[in-house]
Amino acid sequence: MTHDEWVTLSLVVAFASLLTAHVTIIAGLAARSPRWRAPAAAVVFPLAPYWASRAGMHTRSVAWVASAVAYAISRWLAYR
């Protein structure tokens, strides 16, 4: 595989894992009170890992942050 194909693959995987982590956090927030945090986290993305961490969903929070960092690095590599 060429460099461009690796960067494209990393972009797709990082974005898919970020989206999956975000949706699972929103589902977890919707199951806990106060329930208004779920739609707020759906709109204001950086609130999702913060509220997830405070609600005890540490693994989901770490997955969200790690995939966001991986996506940012992949975007930087694609731009370069």
Distance bins in CASP14 RR format, pairs under 12 A and 6 or more apart:
PFRMAT RR
TARGET T0000
AUTHOR 0000-0000-0000
RMODE 2
METHOD distances of the structure
MODEL  1
1 7 0 0 0 0 1 0 0 0 0 0 0
1 8 0 0 0 0 1 0 0 0 0 0 0
1 9 1 0 0 1 0 0 0 0 0 0 0
1 10 0 0 0 0 0 1 0 0 0 0 0
2 8 0 0 0 0 1 0 0 0 0 0 0
2 9 0 0 0 0 0 1 0 0 0 0 0
3 9 0 0 0 0 0 1 0 0 0 0 0
3 10 0 0 0 0 0 1 0 0 0 0 0
3 77 0 0 0 0 1 0 0 0 0 0 0
3 78 0 0 0 0 0 1 0 0 0 0 0
3 80 0 0 0 0 0 1 0 0 0 0 0
4 10 0 0 0 0 0 1 0 0 0 0 0
4 11 0 0 0 0 0 1 0 0 0 0 0
4 74 0 0 0 0 0 1 0 0 0 0 0
4 77 0 0 0 0 1 0 0 0 0 0 0
4 78 0 0 0 0 1 0 0 0 0 0 0
4 80 0 0 0 0 0 1 0 0 0 0 0
5 11 0 0 0 0 0 1 0 0 0 0 0
5 12 0 0 0 0 0 1 0 0 0 0 0
5 78 0 0 0 0 0 1 0 0 0 0 0
6 12 0 0 0 0 0 1 0 0 0 0 0
6 13 0 0 0 0 0 1 0 0 0 0 0
6 74 0 0 0 0 1 0 0 0 0 0 0
6 77 0 0 0 0 1 0 0 0 0 0 0
6 78 0 0 0 0 0 1 0 0 0 0 0
7 13 0 0 0 0 0 1 0 0 0 0 0
7 14 0 0 0 0 0 1 0 0 0 0 0
7 70 0 0 0 0 0 1 0 0 0 0 0
7 71 0 0 0 0 0 1 0 0 0 0 0
7 73 0 0 0 0 1 0 0 0 0 0 0
7 74 1 0 0 1 0 0 0 0 0 0 0
7 75 0 0 0 0 1 0 0 0 0 0 0
7 76 0 0 0 0 1 0 0 0 0 0 0
7 77 1 0 1 0 0 0 0 0 0 0 0
7 78 1 0 1 0 0 0 0 0 0 0 0
7 79 0 0 0 0 1 0 0 0 0 0 0
7 80 0 0 0 0 1 0 0 0 0 0 0
8 14 0 0 0 0 0 1 0 0 0 0 0
8 15 0 0 0 0 0 1 0 0 0 0 0
8 74 0 0 0 0 1 0 0 0 0 0 0
8 75 0 0 0 0 0 1 0 0 0 0 0
8 77 0 0 0 0 1 0 0 0 0 0 0
8 78 1 0 0 1 0 0 0 0 0 0 0
9 15 0 0 0 0 0 1 0 0 0 0 0
9 16 0 0 0 0 0 1 0 0 0 0 0
9 70 0 0 0 0 0 1 0 0 0 0 0
9 74 0 0 0 0 1 0 0 0 0 0 0
9 77 0 0 0 0 0 1 0 0 0 0 0
9 78 0 0 0 0 0 1 0 0 0 0 0
10 16 0 0 0 0 0 1 0 0 0 0 0
10 17 0 0 0 0 0 1 0 0 0 0 0
10 67 0 0 0 0 0 1 0 0 0 0 0
10 69 0 0 0 0 0 1 0 0 0 0 0
10 70 1 0 0 1 0 0 0 0 0 0 0
10 71 0 0 0 0 1 0 0 0 0 0 0
10 72 0 0 0 0 0 1 0 0 0 0 0
10 73 0 0 0 0 1 0 0 0 0 0 0
10 74 1 0 1 0 0 0 0 0 0 0 0
10 75 0 0 0 0 1 0 0 0 0 0 0
10 76 0 0 0 0 0 1 0 0 0 0 0
10 77 1 0 0 1 0 0 0 0 0 0 0
10 78 0 0 0 0 1 0 0 0 0 0 0
11 17 0 0 0 0 0 1 0 0 0 0 0
11 18 0 0 0 0 0 1 0 0 0 0 0
11 67 0 0 0 0 0 1 0 0 0 0 0
11 70 0 0 0 0 1 0 0 0 0 0 0
11 71 1 0 0 1 0 0 0 0 0 0 0
11 72 0 0 0 0 0 1 0 0 0 0 0
11 73 0 0 0 0 1 0 0 0 0 0 0
11 74 1 0 1 0 0 0 0 0 0 0 0
11 75 1 0 0 1 0 0 0 0 0 0 0
11 76 0 0 0 0 0 1 0 0 0 0 0
11 77 0 0 0 0 1 0 0 0 0 0 0
11 78 1 0 0 1 0 0 0 0 0 0 0
11 79 0 0 0 0 0 1 0 0 0 0 0
12 18 0 0 0 0 0 1 0 0 0 0 0
12 19 0 0 0 0 0 1 0 0 0 0 0
12 67 0 0 0 0 0 1 0 0 0 0 0
12 70 0 0 0 0 0 1 0 0 0 0 0
12 71 0 0 0 0 1 0 0 0 0 0 0
12 74 0 0 0 0 1 0 0 0 0 0 0
12 75 0 0 0 0 0 1 0 0 0 0 0
12 78 0 0 0 0 0 1 0 0 0 0 0
13 19 0 0 0 0 0 1 0 0 0 0 0
13 20 0 0 0 0 0 1 0 0 0 0 0
13 66 0 0 0 0 0 1 0 0 0 0 0
13 67 0 0 0 0 1 0 0 0 0 0 0
13 70 1 0 0 1 0 0 0 0 0 0 0
13 71 0 0 0 0 1 0 0 0 0 0 0
13 74 0 0 0 0 1 0 0 0 0 0 0
14 20 0 0 0 0 0 1 0 0 0 0 0
14 21 0 0 0 0 0 1 0 0 0 0 0
14 63 0 0 0 0 0 1 0 0 0 0 0
14 64 0 0 0 0 0 1 0 0 0 0 0
14 65 0 0 0 0 0 1 0 0 0 0 0
14 66 0 0 0 0 1 0 0 0 0 0 0
14 67 1 0 1 0 0 0 0 0 0 0 0
14 68 0 0 0 0 1 0 0 0 0 0 0
14 69 0 0 0 0 1 0 0 0 0 0 0
14 70 1 0 1 0 0 0 0 0 0 0 0
14 71 1 1 0 0 0 0 0 0 0 0 0
14 72 0 0 0 0 1 0 0 0 0 0 0
14 73 0 0 0 0 1 0 0 0 0 0 0
14 74 1 0 1 0 0 0 0 0 0 0 0
14 75 0 0 0 0 1 0 0 0 0 0 0
14 76 0 0 0 0 0 1 0 0 0 0 0
14 77 0 0 0 0 0 1 0 0 0 0 0
14 78 0 0 0 0 0 1 0 0 0 0 0
15 21 0 0 0 0 0 1 0 0 0 0 0
15 22 0 0 0 0 0 1 0 0 0 0 0
15 67 0 0 0 0 1 0 0 0 0 0 0
15 68 0 0 0 0 1 0 0 0 0 0 0
15 70 0 0 0 0 1 0 0 0 0 0 0
15 71 1 0 1 0 0 0 0 0 0 0 0
15 72 0 0 0 0 0 1 0 0 0 0 0
15 74 0 0 0 0 1 0 0 0 0 0 0
15 75 0 0 0 0 1 0 0 0 0 0 0
15 78 0 0 0 0 0 1 0 0 0 0 0
16 22 0 0 0 0 0 1 0 0 0 0 0
16 23 0 0 0 0 0 1 0 0 0 0 0
16 63 0 0 0 0 0 1 0 0 0 0 0
16 67 0 0 0 0 1 0 0 0 0 0 0
16 70 0 0 0 0 0 1 0 0 0 0 0
16 71 0 0 0 0 1 0 0 0 0 0 0
16 74 0 0 0 0 0 1 0 0 0 0 0
17 23 0 0 0 0 0 1 0 0 0 0 0
17 24 0 0 0 0 0 1 0 0 0 0 0
17 60 0 0 0 0 0 1 0 0 0 0 0
17 62 0 0 0 0 0 1 0 0 0 0 0
17 63 1 0 0 1 0 0 0 0 0 0 0
17 64 0 0 0 0 1 0 0 0 0 0 0
17 65 0 0 0 0 0 1 0 0 0 0 0
17 66 0 0 0 0 1 0 0 0 0 0 0
17 67 1 0 1 0 0 0 0 0 0 0 0
17 68 0 0 0 0 1 0 0 0 0 0 0
17 69 0 0 0 0 0 1 0 0 0 0 0
17 70 1 0 0 1 0 0 0 0 0 0 0
17 71 0 0 0 0 1 0 0 0 0 0 0
17 74 0 0 0 0 0 1 0 0 0 0 0
18 24 0 0 0 0 0 1 0 0 0 0 0
18 25 0 0 0 0 0 1 0 0 0 0 0
18 45 0 0 0 0 1 0 0 0 0 0 0
18 48 0 0 0 0 0 1 0 0 0 0 0
18 49 0 0 0 0 0 1 0 0 0 0 0
18 60 0 0 0 0 0 1 0 0 0 0 0
18 63 0 0 0 0 1 0 0 0 0 0 0
18 64 1 0 0 1 0 0 0 0 0 0 0
18 65 0 0 0 0 1 0 0 0 0 0 0
18 66 0 0 0 0 1 0 0 0 0 0 0
18 67 1 0 1 0 0 0 0 0 0 0 0
18 68 1 0 1 0 0 0 0 0 0 0 0
18 69 0 0 0 0 1 0 0 0 0 0 0
18 70 1 0 0 1 0 0 0 0 0 0 0
18 71 1 0 1 0 0 0 0 0 0 0 0
18 72 0 0 0 0 1 0 0 0 0 0 0
18 74 0 0 0 0 0 1 0 0 0 0 0
18 75 0 0 0 0 0 1 0 0 0 0 0
19 25 0 0 0 0 0 1 0 0 0 0 0
19 26 0 0 0 0 0 1 0 0 0 0 0
19 42 0 0 0 0 0 1 0 0 0 0 0
19 45 0 0 0 0 0 1 0 0 0 0 0
19 48 0 0 0 0 0 1 0 0 0 0 0
19 63 0 0 0 0 0 1 0 0 0 0 0
19 64 0 0 0 0 1 0 0 0 0 0 0
19 67 0 0 0 0 1 0 0 0 0 0 0
19 68 0 0 0 0 0 1 0 0 0 0 0
19 71 0 0 0 0 1 0 0 0 0 0 0
20 26 0 0 0 0 0 1 0 0 0 0 0
20 27 0 0 0 0 0 1 0 0 0 0 0
20 60 0 0 0 0 1 0 0 0 0 0 0
20 63 0 0 0 0 1 0 0 0 0 0 0
20 64 0 0 0 0 1 0 0 0 0 0 0
20 67 0 0 0 0 1 0 0 0 0 0 0
21 27 0 0 0 0 0 1 0 0 0 0 0
21 28 0 0 0 0 0 1 0 0 0 0 0
21 41 0 0 0 0 0 1 0 0 0 0 0
21 45 0 0 0 0 0 1 0 0 0 0 0
21 48 0 0 0 0 1 0 0 0 0 0 0
21 49 0 0 0 0 1 0 0 0 0 0 0
21 52 0 0 0 0 1 0 0 0 0 0 0
21 57 0 0 0 0 1 0 0 0 0 0 0
21 59 0 0 0 0 1 0 0 0 0 0 0
21 60 1 0 1 0 0 0 0 0 0 0 0
21 61 0 0 0 0 1 0 0 0 0 0 0
21 62 0 0 0 0 1 0 0 0 0 0 0
21 63 1 0 1 0 0 0 0 0 0 0 0
21 64 1 0 1 0 0 0 0 0 0 0 0
21 65 0 0 0 0 1 0 0 0 0 0 0
21 66 0 0 0 0 1 0 0 0 0 0 0
21 67 1 0 1 0 0 0 0 0 0 0 0
21 68 0 0 0 0 1 0 0 0 0 0 0
21 69 0 0 0 0 0 1 0 0 0 0 0
21 70 0 0 0 0 0 1 0 0 0 0 0
21 71 0 0 0 0 0 1 0 0 0 0 0
22 28 0 0 0 0 0 1 0 0 0 0 0
22 29 0 0 0 0 0 1 0 0 0 0 0
22 38 0 0 0 0 0 1 0 0 0 0 0
22 41 0 0 0 0 1 0 0 0 0 0 0
22 42 0 0 0 0 1 0 0 0 0 0 0
22 43 0 0 0 0 0 1 0 0 0 0 0
22 44 0 0 0 0 0 1 0 0 0 0 0
22 45 1 0 0 1 0 0 0 0 0 0 0
22 46 0 0 0 0 0 1 0 0 0 0 0
22 47 0 0 0 0 0 1 0 0 0 0 0
22 48 1 0 1 0 0 0 0 0 0 0 0
22 49 0 0 0 0 1 0 0 0 0 0 0
22 51 0 0 0 0 0 1 0 0 0 0 0
22 52 0 0 0 0 1 0 0 0 0 0 0
22 57 0 0 0 0 0 1 0 0 0 0 0
22 60 0 0 0 0 1 0 0 0 0 0 0
22 61 0 0 0 0 0 1 0 0 0 0 0
22 63 0 0 0 0 1 0 0 0 0 0 0
22 64 1 0 0 1 0 0 0 0 0 0 0
22 65 0 0 0 0 0 1 0 0 0 0 0
22 67 0 0 0 0 1 0 0 0 0 0 0
22 68 0 0 0 0 1 0 0 0 0 0 0
22 71 0 0 0 0 0 1 0 0 0 0 0
23 29 0 0 0 0 0 1 0 0 0 0 0
23 30 0 0 0 0 0 1 0 0 0 0 0
23 38 0 0 0 0 0 1 0 0 0 0 0
23 41 0 0 0 0 0 1 0 0 0 0 0
23 42 0 0 0 0 1 0 0 0 0 0 0
23 45 0 0 0 0 0 1 0 0 0 0 0
23 48 0 0 0 0 1 0 0 0 0 0 0
23 52 0 0 0 0 0 1 0 0 0 0 0
23 60 0 0 0 0 0 1 0 0 0 0 0
23 63 0 0 0 0 0 1 0 0 0 0 0
23 64 0 0 0 0 0 1 0 0 0 0 0
24 30 0 0 0 0 0 1 0 0 0 0 0
24 31 0 0 0 0 0 1 0 0 0 0 0
24 38 0 0 0 0 0 1 0 0 0 0 0
24 41 0 0 0 0 0 1 0 0 0 0 0
24 48 0 0 0 0 1 0 0 0 0 0 0
24 49 0 0 0 0 0 1 0 0 0 0 0
24 52 0 0 0 0 1 0 0 0 0 0 0
24 57 0 0 0 0 1 0 0 0 0 0 0
24 59 0 0 0 0 1 0 0 0 0 0 0
24 60 1 0 1 0 0 0 0 0 0 0 0
24 61 0 0 0 0 0 1 0 0 0 0 0
24 63 0 0 0 0 1 0 0 0 0 0 0
24 64 0 0 0 0 1 0 0 0 0 0 0
24 67 0 0 0 0 0 1 0 0 0 0 0
25 31 0 0 0 0 0 1 0 0 0 0 0
25 32 0 0 0 0 0 1 0 0 0 0 0
25 37 0 0 0 0 1 0 0 0 0 0 0
25 38 0 0 0 0 1 0 0 0 0 0 0
25 40 0 0 0 0 0 1 0 0 0 0 0
25 41 1 0 0 1 0 0 0 0 0 0 0
25 42 0 0 0 0 1 0 0 0 0 0 0
25 45 0 0 0 0 1 0 0 0 0 0 0
25 46 0 0 0 0 0 1 0 0 0 0 0
25 47 0 0 0 0 1 0 0 0 0 0 0
25 48 1 0 1 0 0 0 0 0 0 0 0
25 49 1 0 0 1 0 0 0 0 0 0 0
25 50 0 0 0 0 1 0 0 0 0 0 0
25 51 1 0 0 1 0 0 0 0 0 0 0
25 52 1 0 1 0 0 0 0 0 0 0 0
25 53 0 0 0 0 1 0 0 0 0 0 0
25 54 0 0 0 0 0 1 0 0 0 0 0
25 55 0 0 0 0 1 0 0 0 0 0 0
25 56 0 0 0 0 0 1 0 0 0 0 0
25 57 1 0 0 1 0 0 0 0 0 0 0
25 58 0 0 0 0 0 1 0 0 0 0 0
25 59 0 0 0 0 0 1 0 0 0 0 0
25 60 1 0 1 0 0 0 0 0 0 0 0
25 61 1 0 0 1 0 0 0 0 0 0 0
25 62 0 0 0 0 0 1 0 0 0 0 0
25 63 0 0 0 0 1 0 0 0 0 0 0
25 64 1 0 0 1 0 0 0 0 0 0 0
25 65 0 0 0 0 0 1 0 0 0 0 0
25 67 0 0 0 0 0 1 0 0 0 0 0
25 68 0 0 0 0 0 1 0 0 0 0 0
26 32 0 0 0 0 0 1 0 0 0 0 0
26 35 0 0 0 0 0 1 0 0 0 0 0
26 37 0 0 0 0 1 0 0 0 0 0 0
26 38 1 0 1 0 0 0 0 0 0 0 0
26 39 0 0 0 0 1 0 0 0 0 0 0
26 40 0 0 0 0 1 0 0 0 0 0 0
26 41 1 0 1 0 0 0 0 0 0 0 0
26 42 1 0 1 0 0 0 0 0 0 0 0
26 43 0 0 0 0 0 1 0 0 0 0 0
26 44 0 0 0 0 0 1 0 0 0 0 0
26 45 0 0 0 0 0 1 0 0 0 0 0
26 47 0 0 0 0 0 1 0 0 0 0 0
26 48 1 0 0 1 0 0 0 0 0 0 0
26 49 0 0 0 0 0 1 0 0 0 0 0
26 51 0 0 0 0 1 0 0 0 0 0 0
26 52 0 0 0 0 1 0 0 0 0 0 0
26 55 0 0 0 0 0 1 0 0 0 0 0
26 57 0 0 0 0 0 1 0 0 0 0 0
26 60 0 0 0 0 0 1 0 0 0 0 0
26 64 0 0 0 0 0 1 0 0 0 0 0
27 35 0 0 0 0 0 1 0 0 0 0 0
27 37 0 0 0 0 0 1 0 0 0 0 0
27 38 1 0 0 1 0 0 0 0 0 0 0
27 39 0 0 0 0 0 1 0 0 0 0 0
27 41 0 0 0 0 0 1 0 0 0 0 0
27 42 0 0 0 0 0 1 0 0 0 0 0
27 48 0 0 0 0 0 1 0 0 0 0 0
27 52 0 0 0 0 0 1 0 0 0 0 0
27 55 0 0 0 0 0 1 0 0 0 0 0
27 57 0 0 0 0 0 1 0 0 0 0 0
27 60 0 0 0 0 1 0 0 0 0 0 0
28 35 0 0 0 0 0 1 0 0 0 0 0
28 37 0 0 0 0 1 0 0 0 0 0 0
28 38 1 0 0 1 0 0 0 0 0 0 0
28 41 0 0 0 0 1 0 0 0 0 0 0
28 42 0 0 0 0 0 1 0 0 0 0 0
28 48 0 0 0 0 0 1 0 0 0 0 0
28 51 0 0 0 0 1 0 0 0 0 0 0
28 52 1 0 0 1 0 0 0 0 0 0 0
28 55 1 0 0 1 0 0 0 0 0 0 0
28 56 0 0 0 0 1 0 0 0 0 0 0
28 57 1 0 0 1 0 0 0 0 0 0 0
28 59 0 0 0 0 0 1 0 0 0 0 0
28 60 1 0 0 1 0 0 0 0 0 0 0
28 61 0 0 0 0 0 1 0 0 0 0 0
29 35 1 0 0 1 0 0 0 0 0 0 0
29 36 0 0 0 0 1 0 0 0 0 0 0
29 37 1 0 1 0 0 0 0 0 0 0 0
29 38 1 0 1 0 0 0 0 0 0 0 0
29 39 0 0 0 0 1 0 0 0 0 0 0
29 40 0 0 0 0 1 0 0 0 0 0 0
29 41 1 0 1 0 0 0 0 0 0 0 0
29 42 0 0 0 0 1 0 0 0 0 0 0
29 47 0 0 0 0 1 0 0 0 0 0 0
29 48 1 0 0 1 0 0 0 0 0 0 0
29 49 0 0 0 0 0 1 0 0 0 0 0
29 50 0 0 0 0 0 1 0 0 0 0 0
29 51 1 0 0 1 0 0 0 0 0 0 0
29 52 1 0 0 1 0 0 0 0 0 0 0
29 53 0 0 0 0 0 1 0 0 0 0 0
29 54 0 0 0 0 0 1 0 0 0 0 0
29 55 1 0 0 1 0 0 0 0 0 0 0
29 56 0 0 0 0 0 1 0 0 0 0 0
29 57 0 0 0 0 1 0 0 0 0 0 0
29 60 0 0 0 0 1 0 0 0 0 0 0
29 61 0 0 0 0 0 1 0 0 0 0 0
29 64 0 0 0 0 0 1 0 0 0 0 0
30 36 0 0 0 0 1 0 0 0 0 0 0
30 37 0 0 0 0 1 0 0 0 0 0 0
30 38 1 1 0 0 0 0 0 0 0 0 0
30 39 0 0 0 0 1 0 0 0 0 0 0
30 40 0 0 0 0 0 1 0 0 0 0 0
30 41 0 0 0 0 1 0 0 0 0 0 0
30 42 0 0 0 0 1 0 0 0 0 0 0
30 48 0 0 0 0 0 1 0 0 0 0 0
30 51 0 0 0 0 0 1 0 0 0 0 0
30 52 0 0 0 0 0 1 0 0 0 0 0
30 55 0 0 0 0 0 1 0 0 0 0 0
30 57 0 0 0 0 0 1 0 0 0 0 0
31 37 0 0 0 0 0 1 0 0 0 0 0
31 38 0 0 0 0 1 0 0 0 0 0 0
31 52 0 0 0 0 0 1 0 0 0 0 0
31 55 0 0 0 0 1 0 0 0 0 0 0
31 57 0 0 0 0 0 1 0 0 0 0 0
32 38 0 0 0 0 1 0 0 0 0 0 0
32 41 0 0 0 0 0 1 0 0 0 0 0
32 51 0 0 0 0 1 0 0 0 0 0 0
32 52 0 0 0 0 1 0 0 0 0 0 0
32 54 0 0 0 0 0 1 0 0 0 0 0
32 55 1 0 1 0 0 0 0 0 0 0 0
32 56 0 0 0 0 1 0 0 0 0 0 0
32 57 0 0 0 0 1 0 0 0 0 0 0
33 51 0 0 0 0 0 1 0 0 0 0 0
33 55 0 0 0 0 1 0 0 0 0 0 0
34 40 0 0 0 0 1 0 0 0 0 0 0
34 41 0 0 0 0 0 1 0 0 0 0 0
34 51 0 0 0 0 1 0 0 0 0 0 0
34 54 0 0 0 0 0 1 0 0 0 0 0
34 55 0 0 0 0 0 1 0 0 0 0 0
35 41 0 0 0 0 0 1 0 0 0 0 0
35 51 0 0 0 0 0 1 0 0 0 0 0
35 55 0 0 0 0 0 1 0 0 0 0 0
36 42 0 0 0 0 0 1 0 0 0 0 0
36 43 0 0 0 0 0 1 0 0 0 0 0
36 47 0 0 0 0 0 1 0 0 0 0 0
36 51 0 0 0 0 0 1 0 0 0 0 0
37 43 0 0 0 0 0 1 0 0 0 0 0
37 44 0 0 0 0 0 1 0 0 0 0 0
37 47 1 0 0 1 0 0 0 0 0 0 0
37 48 0 0 0 0 1 0 0 0 0 0 0
37 50 0 0 0 0 1 0 0 0 0 0 0
37 51 1 0 1 0 0 0 0 0 0 0 0
37 52 0 0 0 0 1 0 0 0 0 0 0
37 54 0 0 0 0 1 0 0 0 0 0 0
37 55 0 0 0 0 1 0 0 0 0 0 0
37 57 0 0 0 0 0 1 0 0 0 0 0
38 44 0 0 0 0 0 1 0 0 0 0 0
38 47 0 0 0 0 0 1 0 0 0 0 0
38 48 0 0 0 0 1 0 0 0 0 0 0
38 51 0 0 0 0 1 0 0 0 0 0 0
38 52 0 0 0 0 0 1 0 0 0 0 0
38 55 0 0 0 0 0 1 0 0 0 0 0
39 47 0 0 0 0 0 1 0 0 0 0 0
39 48 0 0 0 0 0 1 0 0 0 0 0
39 51 0 0 0 0 0 1 0 0 0 0 0
40 46 0 0 0 0 0 1 0 0 0 0 0
40 47 1 0 0 1 0 0 0 0 0 0 0
40 48 0 0 0 0 1 0 0 0 0 0 0
40 50 0 0 0 0 0 1 0 0 0 0 0
40 51 0 0 0 0 1 0 0 0 0 0 0
41 47 1 0 1 0 0 0 0 0 0 0 0
41 48 1 0 1 0 0 0 0 0 0 0 0
41 49 0 0 0 0 1 0 0 0 0 0 0
41 50 0 0 0 0 1 0 0 0 0 0 0
41 51 1 0 1 0 0 0 0 0 0 0 0
41 52 0 0 0 0 1 0 0 0 0 0 0
41 53 0 0 0 0 0 1 0 0 0 0 0
41 54 0 0 0 0 0 1 0 0 0 0 0
41 55 0 0 0 0 0 1 0 0 0 0 0
41 57 0 0 0 0 0 1 0 0 0 0 0
41 60 0 0 0 0 0 1 0 0 0 0 0
41 61 0 0 0 0 0 1 0 0 0 0 0
41 64 0 0 0 0 0 1 0 0 0 0 0
42 48 1 0 0 1 0 0 0 0 0 0 0
42 51 0 0 0 0 0 1 0 0 0 0 0
44 50 0 0 0 0 1 0 0 0 0 0 0
44 51 0 0 0 0 1 0 0 0 0 0 0
45 51 0 0 0 0 0 1 0 0 0 0 0
45 52 0 0 0 0 0 1 0 0 0 0 0
45 64 0 0 0 0 1 0 0 0 0 0 0
45 65 0 0 0 0 0 1 0 0 0 0 0
45 67 0 0 0 0 0 1 0 0 0 0 0
45 68 0 0 0 0 1 0 0 0 0 0 0
45 71 0 0 0 0 0 1 0 0 0 0 0
46 52 0 0 0 0 0 1 0 0 0 0 0
46 53 0 0 0 0 0 1 0 0 0 0 0
46 61 0 0 0 0 0 1 0 0 0 0 0
46 64 0 0 0 0 1 0 0 0 0 0 0
46 65 0 0 0 0 1 0 0 0 0 0 0
46 68 0 0 0 0 1 0 0 0 0 0 0
47 53 0 0 0 0 0 1 0 0 0 0 0
47 54 0 0 0 0 0 1 0 0 0 0 0
47 55 0 0 0 0 0 1 0 0 0 0 0
47 61 0 0 0 0 0 1 0 0 0 0 0
47 64 0 0 0 0 0 1 0 0 0 0 0
48 54 0 0 0 0 0 1 0 0 0 0 0
48 55 0 0 0 0 0 1 0 0 0 0 0
48 57 0 0 0 0 1 0 0 0 0 0 0
48 60 0 0 0 0 1 0 0 0 0 0 0
48 61 0 0 0 0 1 0 0 0 0 0 0
48 63 0 0 0 0 0 1 0 0 0 0 0
48 64 1 0 0 1 0 0 0 0 0 0 0
48 65 0 0 0 0 1 0 0 0 0 0 0
48 67 0 0 0 0 0 1 0 0 0 0 0
48 68 0 0 0 0 1 0 0 0 0 0 0
49 55 0 0 0 0 0 1 0 0 0 0 0
49 56 0 0 0 0 0 1 0 0 0 0 0
49 57 0 0 0 0 1 0 0 0 0 0 0
49 58 0 0 0 0 1 0 0 0 0 0 0
49 59 0 0 0 0 0 1 0 0 0 0 0
49 60 1 0 0 1 0 0 0 0 0 0 0
49 61 1 0 1 0 0 0 0 0 0 0 0
49 62 0 0 0 0 1 0 0 0 0 0 0
49 63 0 0 0 0 1 0 0 0 0 0 0
49 64 1 0 1 0 0 0 0 0 0 0 0
49 65 1 0 1 0 0 0 0 0 0 0 0
49 66 0 0 0 0 1 0 0 0 0 0 0
49 67 0 0 0 0 0 1 0 0 0 0 0
49 68 0 0 0 0 1 0 0 0 0 0 0
49 69 0 0 0 0 0 1 0 0 0 0 0
50 56 0 0 0 0 0 1 0 0 0 0 0
50 57 0 0 0 0 0 1 0 0 0 0 0
50 58 0 0 0 0 0 1 0 0 0 0 0
50 60 0 0 0 0 0 1 0 0 0 0 0
50 61 1 0 0 1 0 0 0 0 0 0 0
50 64 0 0 0 0 1 0 0 0 0 0 0
50 65 0 0 0 0 1 0 0 0 0 0 0
51 57 0 0 0 0 1 0 0 0 0 0 0
51 60 0 0 0 0 0 1 0 0 0 0 0
51 61 0 0 0 0 1 0 0 0 0 0 0
51 64 0 0 0 0 0 1 0 0 0 0 0
52 58 1 0 0 1 0 0 0 0 0 0 0
52 59 0 0 0 0 1 0 0 0 0 0 0
52 60 1 0 1 0 0 0 0 0 0 0 0
52 61 1 0 1 0 0 0 0 0 0 0 0
52 62 0 0 0 0 1 0 0 0 0 0 0
52 63 0 0 0 0 1 0 0 0 0 0 0
52 64 1 0 0 1 0 0 0 0 0 0 0
52 65 0 0 0 0 1 0 0 0 0 0 0
53 59 0 0 0 0 0 1 0 0 0 0 0
53 60 0 0 0 0 1 0 0 0 0 0 0
53 61 1 0 1 0 0 0 0 0 0 0 0
53 62 0 0 0 0 1 0 0 0 0 0 0
53 63 0 0 0 0 0 1 0 0 0 0 0
53 64 0 0 0 0 1 0 0 0 0 0 0
53 65 0 0 0 0 1 0 0 0 0 0 0
54 60 0 0 0 0 0 1 0 0 0 0 0
54 61 0 0 0 0 1 0 0 0 0 0 0
55 61 0 0 0 0 1 0 0 0 0 0 0
56 62 0 0 0 0 0 1 0 0 0 0 0
57 63 0 0 0 0 1 0 0 0 0 0 0
57 64 0 0 0 0 1 0 0 0 0 0 0
58 64 0 0 0 0 0 1 0 0 0 0 0
58 65 0 0 0 0 0 1 0 0 0 0 0
59 65 0 0 0 0 0 1 0 0 0 0 0
59 66 0 0 0 0 0 1 0 0 0 0 0
60 66 0 0 0 0 0 1 0 0 0 0 0
60 67 0 0 0 0 0 1 0 0 0 0 0
61 67 0 0 0 0 0 1 0 0 0 0 0
61 68 0 0 0 0 0 1 0 0 0 0 0
62 68 0 0 0 0 0 1 0 0 0 0 0
62 69 0 0 0 0 0 1 0 0 0 0 0
63 69 0 0 0 0 0 1 0 0 0 0 0
63 70 0 0 0 0 0 1 0 0 0 0 0
64 70 0 0 0 0 0 1 0 0 0 0 0
64 71 0 0 0 0 0 1 0 0 0 0 0
65 71 0 0 0 0 0 1 0 0 0 0 0
65 72 0 0 0 0 0 1 0 0 0 0 0
66 72 0 0 0 0 0 1 0 0 0 0 0
66 73 0 0 0 0 0 1 0 0 0 0 0
67 73 0 0 0 0 0 1 0 0 0 0 0
67 74 0 0 0 0 0 1 0 0 0 0 0
68 74 0 0 0 0 0 1 0 0 0 0 0
68 75 0 0 0 0 0 1 0 0 0 0 0
69 75 0 0 0 0 0 1 0 0 0 0 0
69 76 0 0 0 0 0 1 0 0 0 0 0
70 76 0 0 0 0 0 1 0 0 0 0 0
70 77 0 0 0 0 0 1 0 0 0 0 0
71 77 0 0 0 0 0 1 0 0 0 0 0
71 78 0 0 0 0 0 1 0 0 0 0 0
72 78 0 0 0 0 0 1 0 0 0 0 0
72 79 0 0 0 0 0 1 0 0 0 0 0
73 79 0 0 0 0 0 1 0 0 0 0 0
73 80 0 0 0 0 0 1 0 0 0 0 0
74 80 0 0 0 0 0 1 0 0 0 0 0
END
